[in-house]
Amino acid sequence: MLVKLIYYIRAMKTLSLLSLFLILVNCSAHSVKVGKRCTNPTADGSFEKSFVWIVDKTTVKTFDQKINKKNCLKNS
C-alpha cells in the first residue's frame, strides 16, 4: 500500500511539473519572470507579491521599474 502511494505521489509530481512547464513555455505573447517581486502599495496599503509573474511582451521593458524586489523591502 505504501509503495503504491509513493508511486502515485511521484507520478503526480511529474505530471504537475510537465503541465506547468507546457503552460509557461506556450506563452508566446508573454514573458515569464521568476523571483520574489512586489508592486508599489496602493492608497490603502495593499500590494501584490509573487514569485512567478507573467508579463505582456509589450510592457516587459518597464516591468522592472514598476514591480521589483525593492518594493518588497518597503512593504514588509
WONOR-V434572 format. One record per residue. N is the residue number from 0. RES is the residue in one small letter. OMEGA is omega in radians with two decimals (none if undefined). Layout:
n=(N;N)
res=(RES;RES)
omega=(OMEGA;OMEGA)
//
This chain:
n=(0;1;2;3;4;5;6;7;8;9;10;11;12;13;14;15;16;17;18;19;20;21;22;23;24;25;26;27;28;29;30;31;32;33;34;35;36;37;38;39;40;41;42;43;44;45;46;47;48;49;50;51;52;53;54;55;56;57;58;59;60;61;62;63;64;65;66;67;68;69;70;71;72;73;74;75)
res=(m;l;v;k;l;i;y;y;i;r;a;m;k;t;l;s;l;l;s;l;f;l;i;l;v;n;c;s;a;h;s;v;k;v;g;k;r;c;t;n;p;t;a;d;g;s;f;e;k;s;f;v;w;i;v;d;k;t;t;v;k;t;f;d;q;k;i;n;k;k;n;c;l;k;n;s)
omega=(-3.13;3.14;3.12;3.13;3.12;3.11;3.14;3.14;3.12;3.14;3.14;3.07;-3.13;3.13;3.13;3.13;3.10;3.12;3.12;3.11;-3.14;3.12;-3.11;-3.13;-3.07;3.09;-3.08;3.14;-3.08;3.06;-3.13;3.08;-3.12;3.12;-3.10;3.12;-3.11;3.04;3.03;3.11;3.10;-3.11;-3.14;3.07;3.14;3.12;3.12;3.10;3.14;3.06;3.11;3.12;3.05;-2.97;3.05;-3.07;3.11;-3.13;-3.07;-3.11;-3.12;-3.09;-3.07;3.08;-3.08;-3.05;-3.05;-3.10;-3.13;3.11;3.12;3.11;3.13;-3.04;-3.05;none)
//
